């Protein structure tokens, strides 16, 4: 949504105009904390850079400024435009990240009551059963070798958890997994494949809406439809897109958060041992692990509708702005000794990995539940989890807006 055109790598710089720094490339994806700390602690914590796509953007890196940015309505996700409600769209053609309040608010409120921690807790038993069954299968398949945790556990567990919350029939789950997984990671996929997957998710969501309208249950789709029937205020396309977004956003971000949490524990075996011996500490430790590393180093890119001041820096109207969640999560002004992984940290819940304000992640309750169950089951099943390859050799993909751990081979230490 930048107002400046994209440029290609190696494009000439206008005479007399300095080249913008480009800190968000491959080295950033592998190790964002160091790159962001250098910017945050410099004399210019609000820095103008060029993204890997060649677009200029402003990085906001200090926690106080990032928090203020999340709450500032002048930083727009829609670019100041209101989607035309008369245009027919598939689910995912537009999502909540294409709307600003009040349109964002009228759509989001249909799902918020259905996603509270208390509502999500009602699904805990089935989610725990899914975790246990997947770990049983991983144990049976591995012999004495390593387990590739992302494929054997994290992805199927996150998907099965969503299926429980959405009450997806068993016979439909395998067919649904394919388009959801493709849309979560489009690497190497053609535009036609992506388009076909959007169509398949759209058909699934609308089919579920019709089924639950005829026979409501105690699931997320039924609750959203009940709120829509009671409150109105949204089109059928908007409701379908809301449900599809919750399905897709609740998948890969949670998968990656699981992987990153395990990587953190592999790098800190004393913390891992402590949580294995005292699993009652895991729910609180989840917030510290979310602070420690996050798939989304930045909030969704925003557009400044007016000139906006952060400290001594004024970001001009029309500029693209990246609020650095990862930099804020490691800001020593907010978190003492941020380079220490402390599962008892008193400020851990102030992390910004779920965002803040009107766009705070509506699925945070489910994500916390999944992470708590996953880590409790993993550390309860296997003690002394160890990396099967040096952590420095793990392959990181995705991009600066959403980092992705491709694989995580681990060596279980046996039953605790």
NUTOR-456277 format. One record per residue (C-alpha): residue number from 1; residue in one letter; z, y, x. Coordinates in nm, 2 decimals, decimal comma. Example, Ala and Ser with C-alpha at 12.3 -4.5 7.8 and 13.67 -1.06 7.14 Angstrom:
+-----+---------+--------+--------+--------+
| num | residuo |      z |      y |      x |
+-----+---------+--------+--------+--------+
|   1 |       A |   0,78 |  -0,45 |   1,23 |
|   2 |       S |   0,71 |  -0,11 |   1,37 |
+-----+---------+--------+--------+--------+
END
This chain:
+-----+---------+--------+--------+--------+
| num | residuo |      z |      y |      x |
+-----+---------+--------+--------+--------+
|   1 |       X |   0,00 |   0,00 |   0,00 |
|   2 |       X |  -0,03 |   0,23 |   0,30 |
|   3 |       X |  -0,24 |   0,54 |   0,26 |
|   4 |       X |  -0,39 |   0,50 |   0,60 |
|   5 |       X |  -0,67 |   0,25 |   0,64 |
|   6 |       X |  -0,63 |  -0,08 |   0,82 |
|   7 |       X |  -0,76 |  -0,08 |   1,18 |
|   8 |       X |  -0,89 |  -0,37 |   1,39 |
|   9 |       X |  -0,72 |  -0,48 |   1,71 |
|  10 |       X |  -0,85 |  -0,28 |   2,00 |
|  11 |       X |  -0,97 |   0,00 |   1,79 |
|  12 |       X |  -0,99 |   0,34 |   1,97 |
|  13 |       X |  -0,70 |   0,58 |   1,94 |
|  14 |       X |  -0,79 |   0,93 |   1,84 |
|  15 |       X |  -0,78 |   1,16 |   2,14 |
|  16 |       X |  -0,44 |   1,32 |   2,19 |
|  17 |       X |  -0,27 |   1,08 |   1,96 |
|  18 |       X |  -0,04 |   0,82 |   2,12 |
|  19 |       X |  -0,09 |   0,46 |   2,03 |
|  20 |       X |   0,18 |   0,33 |   1,80 |
|  21 |       X |   0,40 |   0,05 |   1,93 |
|  22 |       X |   0,32 |  -0,30 |   1,79 |
|  23 |       X |   0,65 |  -0,49 |   1,80 |
|  24 |       X |   0,60 |  -0,73 |   1,51 |
|  25 |       X |   0,37 |  -0,99 |   1,66 |
|  26 |       X |   0,43 |  -1,35 |   1,77 |
|  27 |       X |   0,73 |  -1,27 |   1,99 |
|  28 |       X |   0,90 |  -1,11 |   1,69 |
|  29 |       X |   0,85 |  -1,41 |   1,47 |
|  30 |       X |   1,01 |  -1,63 |   1,73 |
|  31 |       X |   1,30 |  -1,40 |   1,80 |
|  32 |       X |   1,33 |  -1,10 |   1,57 |
|  33 |       X |   1,69 |  -1,01 |   1,64 |
|  34 |       X |   1,63 |  -0,89 |   2,00 |
|  35 |       X |   1,33 |  -0,68 |   1,90 |
|  36 |       X |   1,51 |  -0,52 |   1,61 |
|  37 |       X |   1,83 |  -0,46 |   1,81 |
|  38 |       X |   1,63 |  -0,26 |   2,07 |
|  39 |       X |   1,49 |  -0,04 |   1,80 |
|  40 |       X |   1,82 |   0,00 |   1,61 |
|  41 |       X |   2,02 |   0,10 |   1,91 |
|  42 |       X |   1,76 |   0,33 |   2,05 |
|  43 |       X |   1,76 |   0,70 |   2,00 |
|  44 |       X |   1,52 |   0,66 |   1,72 |
|  45 |       X |   1,64 |   0,39 |   1,48 |
|  46 |       X |   1,37 |   0,49 |   1,23 |
|  47 |       X |   1,06 |   0,41 |   1,42 |
|  48 |       X |   0,69 |   0,44 |   1,34 |
|  49 |       X |   0,50 |   0,13 |   1,44 |
|  50 |       X |   0,18 |  -0,05 |   1,37 |
|  51 |       X |   0,19 |  -0,39 |   1,19 |
|  52 |       X |  -0,01 |  -0,69 |   1,30 |
|  53 |       X |  -0,25 |  -0,61 |   1,02 |
|  54 |       X |  -0,32 |  -0,28 |   1,19 |
|  55 |       X |  -0,14 |  -0,06 |   0,94 |
|  56 |       X |   0,11 |   0,21 |   1,03 |
|  57 |       X |   0,46 |   0,17 |   0,89 |
|  58 |       X |   0,81 |   0,31 |   0,93 |
|  59 |       X |   1,09 |   0,07 |   1,03 |
|  60 |       X |   1,44 |   0,15 |   0,91 |
|  61 |       X |   1,69 |  -0,05 |   1,11 |
|  62 |       X |   2,05 |   0,07 |   1,07 |
|  63 |       X |   2,26 |  -0,08 |   0,79 |
|  64 |       X |   2,36 |   0,25 |   0,63 |
|  65 |       X |   2,00 |   0,36 |   0,61 |
|  66 |       X |   1,87 |   0,02 |   0,49 |
|  67 |       X |   2,13 |   0,01 |   0,21 |
|  68 |       X |   2,04 |   0,37 |   0,11 |
|  69 |       X |   1,67 |   0,28 |   0,11 |
|  70 |       X |   1,72 |  -0,02 |  -0,12 |
|  71 |       X |   1,89 |   0,21 |  -0,37 |
|  72 |       X |   1,64 |   0,50 |  -0,34 |
|  73 |       X |   1,39 |   0,51 |  -0,63 |
|  74 |       X |   1,15 |   0,72 |  -0,42 |
|  75 |       X |   1,08 |   0,41 |  -0,22 |
|  76 |       X |   0,84 |   0,24 |  -0,46 |
|  77 |       X |   0,72 |  -0,12 |  -0,48 |
|  78 |       X |   0,44 |  -0,04 |  -0,72 |
|  79 |       X |   0,31 |   0,26 |  -0,52 |
|  80 |       X |   0,39 |   0,48 |  -0,82 |
|  81 |       X |   0,14 |   0,29 |  -1,04 |
|  82 |       X |   0,22 |   0,12 |  -1,37 |
|  83 |       X |   0,03 |  -0,20 |  -1,45 |
|  84 |       X |  -0,18 |  -0,18 |  -1,76 |
|  85 |       X |  -0,01 |  -0,40 |  -2,02 |
|  86 |       X |  -0,34 |  -0,45 |  -2,20 |
|  87 |       X |  -0,50 |  -0,64 |  -1,92 |
|  88 |       X |  -0,47 |  -1,02 |  -1,95 |
|  89 |       X |  -0,33 |  -1,18 |  -1,63 |
|  90 |       X |  -0,23 |  -1,52 |  -1,51 |
|  91 |       X |   0,13 |  -1,59 |  -1,40 |
|  92 |       X |   0,16 |  -1,46 |  -1,04 |
|  93 |       X |  -0,13 |  -1,22 |  -1,06 |
|  94 |       X |   0,15 |  -0,96 |  -1,10 |
|  95 |       X |   0,52 |  -1,03 |  -1,03 |
|  96 |       X |   0,84 |  -0,83 |  -1,03 |
|  97 |       X |   0,76 |  -0,70 |  -0,69 |
|  98 |       X |   0,47 |  -0,51 |  -0,85 |
|  99 |       X |   0,70 |  -0,31 |  -1,08 |
| 100 |       X |   0,95 |  -0,03 |  -1,04 |
| 101 |       X |   1,23 |   0,05 |  -1,29 |
| 102 |       X |   1,22 |   0,09 |  -1,58 |
| 103 |       X |   0,94 |  -0,17 |  -1,62 |
| 104 |       X |   1,11 |  -0,39 |  -1,36 |
| 105 |       X |   1,44 |  -0,37 |  -1,54 |
| 106 |       X |   1,30 |  -0,46 |  -1,89 |
| 107 |       X |   1,14 |  -0,78 |  -1,75 |
| 108 |       X |   1,41 |  -0,89 |  -1,51 |
| 109 |       X |   1,69 |  -0,86 |  -1,77 |
| 110 |       X |   1,54 |  -1,16 |  -1,95 |
| 111 |       X |   1,63 |  -1,39 |  -1,67 |
| 112 |       X |   1,95 |  -1,24 |  -1,52 |
| 113 |       X |   2,20 |  -1,39 |  -1,77 |
| 114 |       X |   2,04 |  -1,74 |  -1,72 |
| 115 |       X |   2,08 |  -1,72 |  -1,34 |
| 116 |       X |   2,45 |  -1,64 |  -1,30 |
| 117 |       X |   2,66 |  -1,85 |  -1,06 |
| 118 |       X |   2,84 |  -2,00 |  -1,36 |
| 119 |       X |   2,51 |  -2,10 |  -1,52 |
| 120 |       X |   2,39 |  -2,25 |  -1,19 |
| 121 |       X |   2,72 |  -2,44 |  -1,15 |
| 122 |       X |   2,63 |  -2,64 |  -1,46 |
| 123 |       X |   2,35 |  -2,80 |  -1,26 |
| 124 |       X |   2,56 |  -2,89 |  -0,95 |
| 125 |       X |   2,61 |  -3,25 |  -1,03 |
| 126 |       X |   2,24 |  -3,32 |  -1,05 |
| 127 |       X |   2,17 |  -3,11 |  -0,75 |
| 128 |       X |   2,43 |  -3,31 |  -0,55 |
| 129 |       X |   2,28 |  -3,63 |  -0,67 |
| 130 |       X |   1,94 |  -3,52 |  -0,54 |
| 131 |       X |   2,08 |  -3,43 |  -0,20 |
| 132 |       X |   2,25 |  -3,77 |  -0,17 |
| 133 |       X |   1,94 |  -3,96 |  -0,27 |
| 134 |       X |   1,72 |  -3,78 |  -0,02 |
| 135 |       X |   1,97 |  -3,83 |   0,26 |
| 136 |       X |   1,98 |  -4,20 |   0,17 |
| 137 |       X |   1,60 |  -4,22 |   0,19 |
| 138 |       X |   1,60 |  -4,03 |   0,52 |
| 139 |       X |   1,85 |  -4,26 |   0,67 |
| 140 |       X |   1,66 |  -4,57 |   0,55 |
| 141 |       X |   1,33 |  -4,44 |   0,69 |
| 142 |       X |   1,44 |  -4,32 |   1,03 |
| 143 |       X |   1,57 |  -4,63 |   1,20 |
| 144 |       X |   1,73 |  -4,51 |   1,52 |
| 145 |       X |   1,49 |  -4,22 |   1,57 |
| 146 |       X |   1,51 |  -3,85 |   1,48 |
| 147 |       X |   1,47 |  -3,70 |   1,13 |
| 148 |       X |   1,23 |  -3,42 |   1,06 |
| 149 |       X |   1,47 |  -3,23 |   0,84 |
| 150 |       X |   1,23 |  -2,99 |   0,68 |
| 151 |       X |   0,99 |  -3,26 |   0,54 |
| 152 |       X |   1,25 |  -3,53 |   0,48 |
| 153 |       X |   1,52 |  -3,31 |   0,32 |
| 154 |       X |   1,48 |  -2,93 |   0,29 |
| 155 |       X |   1,15 |  -2,91 |   0,10 |
| 156 |       X |   1,21 |  -3,20 |  -0,14 |
| 157 |       X |   1,57 |  -3,09 |  -0,20 |
| 158 |       X |   1,47 |  -2,73 |  -0,28 |
| 159 |       X |   1,20 |  -2,85 |  -0,51 |
| 160 |       X |   1,41 |  -3,11 |  -0,69 |
| 161 |       X |   1,69 |  -2,85 |  -0,74 |
| 162 |       X |   1,44 |  -2,61 |  -0,91 |
| 163 |       X |   1,31 |  -2,90 |  -1,12 |
| 164 |       X |   1,67 |  -2,96 |  -1,24 |
| 165 |       X |   1,72 |  -2,60 |  -1,33 |
| 166 |       X |   1,38 |  -2,57 |  -1,50 |
| 167 |       X |   1,42 |  -2,92 |  -1,65 |
| 168 |       X |   1,08 |  -3,03 |  -1,53 |
| 169 |       X |   1,00 |  -3,38 |  -1,66 |
| 170 |       X |   0,99 |  -3,65 |  -1,39 |
| 171 |       X |   0,63 |  -3,74 |  -1,46 |
| 172 |       X |   0,52 |  -3,38 |  -1,40 |
| 173 |       X |   0,70 |  -3,31 |  -1,08 |
| 174 |       X |   0,46 |  -3,46 |  -0,83 |
| 175 |       X |   0,16 |  -3,27 |  -0,97 |
| 176 |       X |   0,36 |  -2,94 |  -0,97 |
| 177 |       X |   0,48 |  -2,98 |  -0,61 |
| 178 |       X |   0,12 |  -2,96 |  -0,47 |
| 179 |       X |   0,04 |  -2,60 |  -0,59 |
| 180 |       X |   0,39 |  -2,47 |  -0,54 |
| 181 |       X |   0,39 |  -2,60 |  -0,17 |
| 182 |       X |   0,04 |  -2,46 |  -0,11 |
| 183 |       X |   0,13 |  -2,11 |  -0,25 |
| 184 |       X |   0,45 |  -2,11 |  -0,04 |
| 185 |       X |   0,24 |  -2,17 |   0,28 |
| 186 |       X |  -0,12 |  -2,07 |   0,26 |
| 187 |       X |  -0,19 |  -2,14 |   0,63 |
| 188 |       X |  -0,54 |  -2,29 |   0,66 |
| 189 |       X |  -0,61 |  -2,28 |   0,29 |
| 190 |       X |  -0,92 |  -2,13 |   0,14 |
| 191 |       X |  -0,92 |  -1,85 |  -0,12 |
| 192 |       X |  -1,06 |  -2,10 |  -0,37 |
| 193 |       X |  -0,76 |  -2,34 |  -0,31 |
| 194 |       X |  -0,51 |  -2,06 |  -0,35 |
| 195 |       X |  -0,68 |  -1,94 |  -0,67 |
| 196 |       X |  -0,68 |  -2,29 |  -0,81 |
| 197 |       X |  -0,31 |  -2,33 |  -0,73 |
| 198 |       X |  -0,23 |  -2,00 |  -0,92 |
| 199 |       X |  -0,42 |  -2,14 |  -1,22 |
| 200 |       X |  -0,23 |  -2,47 |  -1,21 |
| 201 |       X |   0,11 |  -2,29 |  -1,19 |
| 202 |       X |   0,00 |  -2,06 |  -1,47 |
| 203 |       X |  -0,09 |  -2,36 |  -1,69 |
| 204 |       X |   0,23 |  -2,54 |  -1,61 |
| 205 |       X |   0,45 |  -2,23 |  -1,70 |
| 206 |       X |   0,26 |  -2,16 |  -2,02 |
| 207 |       X |   0,29 |  -2,53 |  -2,12 |
| 208 |       X |   0,66 |  -2,53 |  -2,06 |
| 209 |       X |   0,69 |  -2,21 |  -2,26 |
| 210 |       X |   0,52 |  -2,38 |  -2,56 |
| 211 |       X |   0,73 |  -2,69 |  -2,52 |
| 212 |       X |   1,06 |  -2,50 |  -2,51 |
| 213 |       X |   0,96 |  -2,28 |  -2,80 |
| 214 |       X |   0,92 |  -2,59 |  -3,01 |
| 215 |       X |   1,23 |  -2,77 |  -2,87 |
| 216 |       X |   1,47 |  -2,54 |  -2,68 |
| 217 |       X |   1,72 |  -2,69 |  -2,43 |
| 218 |       X |   1,98 |  -2,57 |  -2,19 |
| 219 |       X |   1,74 |  -2,49 |  -1,91 |
| 220 |       X |   1,62 |  -2,17 |  -1,75 |
| 221 |       X |   1,29 |  -2,16 |  -1,94 |
| 222 |       X |   1,47 |  -2,20 |  -2,28 |
| 223 |       X |   1,72 |  -1,93 |  -2,19 |
| 224 |       X |   1,46 |  -1,68 |  -2,08 |
| 225 |       X |   1,26 |  -1,74 |  -2,40 |
| 226 |       X |   1,57 |  -1,70 |  -2,61 |
| 227 |       X |   1,64 |  -1,37 |  -2,44 |
| 228 |       X |   1,28 |  -1,26 |  -2,49 |
| 229 |       X |   1,29 |  -1,35 |  -2,86 |
| 230 |       X |   1,61 |  -1,16 |  -2,91 |
| 231 |       X |   1,53 |  -0,85 |  -2,70 |
| 232 |       X |   1,15 |  -0,83 |  -2,68 |
| 233 |       X |   1,03 |  -0,57 |  -2,44 |
| 234 |       X |   0,78 |  -0,78 |  -2,25 |
| 235 |       X |   0,44 |  -0,94 |  -2,30 |
| 236 |       X |   0,38 |  -1,31 |  -2,29 |
| 237 |       X |   0,19 |  -1,26 |  -1,96 |
| 238 |       X |   0,50 |  -1,08 |  -1,81 |
| 239 |       X |   0,73 |  -1,36 |  -1,92 |
| 240 |       X |   0,50 |  -1,63 |  -1,78 |
| 241 |       X |   0,48 |  -1,44 |  -1,45 |
| 242 |       X |   0,86 |  -1,40 |  -1,44 |
| 243 |       X |   0,91 |  -1,77 |  -1,47 |
| 244 |       X |   0,64 |  -1,85 |  -1,22 |
| 245 |       X |   0,79 |  -1,61 |  -0,97 |
| 246 |       X |   1,13 |  -1,76 |  -1,01 |
| 247 |       X |   0,98 |  -2,10 |  -0,94 |
| 248 |       X |   0,78 |  -2,00 |  -0,63 |
| 249 |       X |   1,03 |  -1,76 |  -0,48 |
| 250 |       X |   1,31 |  -2,01 |  -0,53 |
| 251 |       X |   1,13 |  -2,27 |  -0,32 |
| 252 |       X |   1,02 |  -2,16 |   0,03 |
| 253 |       X |   1,28 |  -1,90 |   0,09 |
| 254 |       X |   1,55 |  -2,15 |   0,02 |
| 255 |       X |   1,38 |  -2,42 |   0,23 |
| 256 |       X |   1,36 |  -2,18 |   0,52 |
| 257 |       X |   1,72 |  -2,06 |   0,48 |
| 258 |       X |   1,83 |  -2,42 |   0,50 |
| 259 |       X |   1,63 |  -2,48 |   0,81 |
| 260 |       X |   1,76 |  -2,16 |   0,98 |
| 261 |       X |   2,12 |  -2,25 |   0,88 |
| 262 |       X |   2,09 |  -2,59 |   1,05 |
| 263 |       X |   1,93 |  -2,43 |   1,36 |
| 264 |       X |   2,23 |  -2,19 |   1,38 |
| 265 |       X |   2,47 |  -2,49 |   1,36 |
| 266 |       X |   2,28 |  -2,68 |   1,62 |
| 267 |       X |   2,31 |  -2,38 |   1,85 |
| 268 |       X |   2,68 |  -2,36 |   1,78 |
| 269 |       X |   2,82 |  -2,71 |   1,78 |
| 270 |       X |   3,18 |  -2,60 |   1,77 |
| 271 |       X |   3,11 |  -2,42 |   1,44 |
| 272 |       X |   2,93 |  -2,72 |   1,31 |
| 273 |       X |   3,22 |  -2,95 |   1,40 |
| 274 |       X |   3,47 |  -2,71 |   1,23 |
| 275 |       X |   3,27 |  -2,71 |   0,91 |
| 276 |       X |   3,22 |  -3,09 |   0,92 |
| 277 |       X |   3,60 |  -3,13 |   0,95 |
| 278 |       X |   3,68 |  -2,86 |   0,69 |
| 279 |       X |   3,40 |  -2,86 |   0,43 |
| 280 |       X |   3,60 |  -2,64 |   0,21 |
| 281 |       X |   3,50 |  -2,36 |   0,45 |
| 282 |       X |   3,13 |  -2,41 |   0,38 |
| 283 |       X |   3,09 |  -2,19 |   0,07 |
| 284 |       X |   3,22 |  -1,89 |   0,26 |
| 285 |       X |   3,02 |  -1,99 |   0,58 |
| 286 |       X |   2,70 |  -1,98 |   0,38 |
| 287 |       X |   2,71 |  -1,60 |   0,37 |
| 288 |       X |   2,76 |  -1,58 |   0,74 |
| 289 |       X |   2,47 |  -1,81 |   0,80 |
| 290 |       X |   2,25 |  -1,59 |   0,57 |
| 291 |       X |   2,36 |  -1,29 |   0,77 |
| 292 |       X |   2,29 |  -1,47 |   1,10 |
| 293 |       X |   1,93 |  -1,54 |   1,03 |
| 294 |       X |   1,70 |  -1,49 |   0,73 |
| 295 |       X |   1,33 |  -1,58 |   0,65 |
| 296 |       X |   1,26 |  -1,23 |   0,54 |
| 297 |       X |   1,34 |  -0,99 |   0,82 |
| 298 |       X |   1,24 |  -0,70 |   0,59 |
| 299 |       X |   1,25 |  -0,63 |   0,23 |
| 300 |       X |   0,92 |  -0,61 |   0,04 |
| 301 |       X |   0,71 |  -0,32 |   0,19 |
| 302 |       X |   0,77 |   0,00 |   0,00 |
| 303 |       X |   0,57 |   0,33 |  -0,04 |
| 304 |       X |   0,75 |   0,67 |   0,00 |
| 305 |       X |   0,66 |   0,87 |  -0,31 |
| 306 |       X |   0,82 |   1,18 |  -0,15 |
| 307 |       X |   0,93 |   1,29 |   0,19 |
| 308 |       X |   1,25 |   1,10 |   0,26 |
| 309 |       X |   1,51 |   1,17 |   0,53 |
| 310 |       X |   1,70 |   0,91 |   0,72 |
| 311 |       X |   1,93 |   1,07 |   0,97 |
| 312 |       X |   1,72 |   1,30 |   1,19 |
| 313 |       X |   1,39 |   1,15 |   1,08 |
| 314 |       X |   1,18 |   1,25 |   0,78 |
| 315 |       X |   0,94 |   0,98 |   0,65 |
| 316 |       X |   0,64 |   1,16 |   0,50 |
| 317 |       X |   0,53 |   1,09 |   0,14 |
| 318 |       X |   0,26 |   0,83 |   0,13 |
| 319 |       X |   0,40 |   0,63 |   0,42 |
| 320 |       X |   0,46 |   0,25 |   0,42 |
| 321 |       X |   0,83 |   0,17 |   0,48 |
| 322 |       X |   0,99 |  -0,15 |   0,59 |
| 323 |       X |   1,37 |  -0,18 |   0,54 |
| 324 |       X |   1,49 |  -0,42 |   0,81 |
| 325 |       X |   1,73 |  -0,66 |   0,65 |
| 326 |       X |   1,77 |  -0,86 |   0,98 |
| 327 |       X |   1,85 |  -0,55 |   1,18 |
| 328 |       X |   2,11 |  -0,43 |   0,92 |
| 329 |       X |   2,27 |  -0,78 |   0,92 |
| 330 |       X |   2,34 |  -0,75 |   1,29 |
| 331 |       X |   2,43 |  -0,38 |   1,30 |
| 332 |       X |   2,77 |  -0,35 |   1,48 |
| 333 |       X |   2,85 |  -0,05 |   1,26 |
| 334 |       X |   2,87 |  -0,29 |   0,97 |
| 335 |       X |   2,96 |  -0,62 |   1,12 |
| 336 |       X |   3,20 |  -0,63 |   1,42 |
| 337 |       X |   3,07 |  -0,85 |   1,71 |
| 338 |       X |   2,75 |  -0,94 |   1,52 |
| 339 |       X |   2,63 |  -1,17 |   1,79 |
| 340 |       X |   2,91 |  -1,42 |   1,72 |
| 341 |       X |   2,86 |  -1,68 |   1,44 |
| 342 |       X |   3,19 |  -1,66 |   1,26 |
| 343 |       X |   3,22 |  -1,87 |   0,94 |
| 344 |       X |   3,53 |  -1,68 |   0,85 |
| 345 |       X |   3,38 |  -1,33 |   0,89 |
| 346 |       X |   3,53 |  -1,09 |   0,63 |
| 347 |       X |   3,22 |  -0,88 |   0,61 |
| 348 |       X |   2,97 |  -1,16 |   0,58 |
| 349 |       X |   2,91 |  -1,11 |   0,20 |
| 350 |       X |   2,78 |  -0,76 |   0,29 |
| 351 |       X |   2,46 |  -0,91 |   0,43 |
| 352 |       X |   2,14 |  -0,79 |   0,28 |
| 353 |       X |   1,94 |  -1,11 |   0,29 |
| 354 |       X |   1,91 |  -1,10 |  -0,09 |
| 355 |       X |   1,84 |  -0,73 |  -0,09 |
| 356 |       X |   2,04 |  -0,47 |  -0,28 |
| 357 |       X |   2,01 |  -0,27 |  -0,60 |
| 358 |       X |   1,75 |  -0,31 |  -0,87 |
| 359 |       X |   1,55 |  -0,57 |  -0,68 |
| 360 |       X |   1,85 |  -0,78 |  -0,57 |
| 361 |       X |   1,73 |  -1,14 |  -0,56 |
| 362 |       X |   1,79 |  -1,28 |  -0,92 |
| 363 |       X |   1,81 |  -1,64 |  -0,78 |
| 364 |       X |   2,08 |  -1,57 |  -0,53 |
| 365 |       X |   2,33 |  -1,78 |  -0,73 |
| 366 |       X |   2,11 |  -2,09 |  -0,72 |
| 367 |       X |   2,02 |  -2,03 |  -0,35 |
| 368 |       X |   2,39 |  -2,02 |  -0,25 |
| 369 |       X |   2,46 |  -2,33 |  -0,46 |
| 370 |       X |   2,17 |  -2,52 |  -0,29 |
| 371 |       X |   2,28 |  -2,41 |   0,06 |
| 372 |       X |   2,64 |  -2,51 |  -0,01 |
| 373 |       X |   2,54 |  -2,85 |  -0,14 |
| 374 |       X |   2,29 |  -2,91 |   0,13 |
| 375 |       X |   2,52 |  -2,83 |   0,42 |
| 376 |       X |   2,82 |  -3,01 |   0,26 |
| 377 |       X |   2,61 |  -3,33 |   0,22 |
| 378 |       X |   2,44 |  -3,30 |   0,56 |
| 379 |       X |   2,76 |  -3,25 |   0,76 |
| 380 |       X |   2,95 |  -3,50 |   0,54 |
| 381 |       X |   2,68 |  -3,77 |   0,61 |
| 382 |       X |   2,61 |  -3,70 |   0,98 |
| 383 |       X |   2,85 |  -3,56 |   1,23 |
| 384 |       X |   2,74 |  -3,42 |   1,57 |
| 385 |       X |   2,39 |  -3,32 |   1,45 |
| 386 |       X |   2,19 |  -3,25 |   1,76 |
| 387 |       X |   1,84 |  -3,11 |   1,81 |
| 388 |       X |   1,58 |  -3,37 |   1,90 |
| 389 |       X |   1,39 |  -3,11 |   2,10 |
| 390 |       X |   1,52 |  -2,79 |   2,27 |
| 391 |       X |   1,57 |  -2,52 |   2,02 |
| 392 |       X |   1,35 |  -2,29 |   2,23 |
| 393 |       X |   1,06 |  -2,52 |   2,16 |
| 394 |       X |   1,08 |  -2,51 |   1,78 |
| 395 |       X |   0,75 |  -2,39 |   1,63 |
| 396 |       X |   0,78 |  -2,07 |   1,42 |
| 397 |       X |   0,50 |  -1,96 |   1,18 |
| 398 |       X |   0,45 |  -1,73 |   0,89 |
| 399 |       X |   0,46 |  -1,36 |   0,99 |
| 400 |       X |   0,68 |  -1,07 |   1,03 |
| 401 |       X |   0,75 |  -1,04 |   0,65 |
| 402 |       X |   0,84 |  -1,41 |   0,61 |
| 403 |       X |   0,91 |  -1,63 |   0,90 |
| 404 |       X |   0,87 |  -2,00 |   0,86 |
| 405 |       X |   1,01 |  -2,29 |   1,06 |
| 406 |       X |   0,74 |  -2,56 |   1,06 |
| 407 |       X |   0,95 |  -2,86 |   1,16 |
| 408 |       X |   1,31 |  -2,93 |   1,26 |
| 409 |       X |   1,36 |  -3,27 |   1,43 |
| 410 |       X |   1,73 |  -3,36 |   1,45 |
| 411 |       X |   1,93 |  -3,65 |   1,58 |
| 412 |       X |   2,21 |  -3,75 |   1,34 |
| 413 |       X |   2,53 |  -3,85 |   1,50 |
| 414 |       X |   2,62 |  -4,12 |   1,25 |
| 415 |       X |   2,85 |  -4,11 |   0,94 |
| 416 |       X |   3,16 |  -3,89 |   0,97 |
+-----+---------+--------+--------+--------+
END
